[in-house]
Amino acid sequence: MKTKQEIVENWLPRYTKHPLEDFTDLVLLTNFNNYVDLFCEHFGIEAPPYDANMRVAIAGGITIINFGMGSPNAAIIMDLLSAIKPRACLFLGKCGAIPAKVQMGDLILPLAAIRGEGTSNDYYPPEVPALPAFMLQRAVSSSIRDAGHDYWTGTVYTTNRRIWEHDETFKEYLLRTRAMAVDMETATLFTTGFANHIPTGALLLVSDNPMTPEGVKTAESDKKVTTNYVQDHVHIGILSLQKIMSKDKTVKHLKW
């Protein structure tokens, strides 16, 4: 295999155990198996097995993929999805709040992401901003309101560090960025989506308040988030892509 297209057309089925023709052109991305299960419950289909590197379910014209955690995996899935050239990809991720006003269970609709992860530097110079597809984020905004919720907007800081909550110097730096939240995937997804000509957006659920010791995620607090907020998060993601599907709007924010 000499070309990127040859590689991704071979590797997307290898990672997911689905042939290319199974995939739809509207894609939900997640880090969590229970999001895949809730998607299946929503559409009344059987949940997929755990025999693939990236667990996939397909229903109602939408494909959901659990691509794993972290910016390297985020870059991998966007490269692989170039095999099918989706019309839109929406990331349903979790994040940690930075300012005290943002609380667990809140929704954040990122207008941009800060590329602190390094992975995206293999795609574009560091000064290139990480931006979502505007029309996709607009559809998500409408879906949040239709579901009776509100949301924050702003930037998200994406880092490769998973354990930093003890590092006061890093936390002071995060405050100086004026970002609303911190995660491990959003900036990479926006940048690699842009590189692969895939309109990409994100809707983030605040799962913890890691800037204070009492706000750091625990098994108990994570269970609370899953019980109280995750189902709505998945529902809004599905509704957002259905808006794109039913109204047949383009989500490309420029000509590639």
CORSULRA-V699203 format. One record per residue. OMEGA is omega in whole degrees, -180 to 180 (none if undefined). Layout:
OMEGA / OMEGA
//
This chain:
-174 / -175 / 176 / -178 / 177 / -178 / -175 / 177 / 176 / -171 / 178 / 174 / -179 / -180 / -172 / -174 / 174 / 175 / -177 / -176 / 177 / -170 / 174 / -178 / 173 / -169 / 168 / 178 / -180 / 175 / -165 / 179 / -179 / 173 / 176 / 180 / 178 / 174 / 180 / 177 / -180 / -177 / 178 / 179 / 179 / 179 / -178 / 177 / -177 / -173 / -178 / 174 / 179 / -175 / -171 / 168 / -176 / 178 / 174 / -180 / -178 / 175 / 173 / -177 / 169 / -174 / -179 / -173 / 171 / -175 / 176 / 177 / 177 / 178 / -179 / -175 / 180 / 174 / -179 / -178 / 174 / 176 / -177 / 177 / -179 / 174 / 178 / 173 / 179 / 179 / 172 / -176 / 174 / -177 / 174 / 180 / 175 / 177 / -176 / -178 / -180 / -171 / 178 / -178 / 177 / 175 / 176 / 176 / -174 / 172 / 178 / 177 / 179 / -171 / 178 / -173 / 179 / -178 / -176 / 178 / 175 / -178 / -180 / 175 / -175 / -177 / 179 / -176 / 176 / -173 / 175 / 172 / -172 / -176 / 177 / 178 / 176 / 178 / 178 / 178 / 179 / -179 / 177 / 180 / 178 / 180 / 177 / -179 / 173 / -176 / 172 / 168 / 179 / 179 / 176 / 176 / 180 / -177 / 172 / -178 / 176 / -178 / -179 / -172 / 179 / -170 / -176 / 179 / 179 / 180 / 175 / 177 / 179 / 178 / -180 / 179 / -177 / 176 / 179 / -174 / 179 / 177 / -175 / -173 / -165 / -178 / 179 / 180 / 179 / -175 / -179 / 172 / 177 / -179 / -178 / 179 / 179 / 176 / -171 / 176 / -179 / 168 / -173 / 176 / 180 / -176 / -179 / 177 / -168 / -180 / 176 / -177 / -178 / -179 / -179 / -176 / 173 / 177 / -179 / -179 / 179 / 177 / 178 / 178 / -180 / -177 / -169 / -168 / -170 / -178 / 177 / 179 / 180 / -179 / 180 / 177 / 178 / -180 / -179 / 180 / 176 / 175 / 177 / -177 / -172 / -178 / 177 / 178 / 172 / 178 / 176 / -177 / 176 / 174 / -175 / none
//
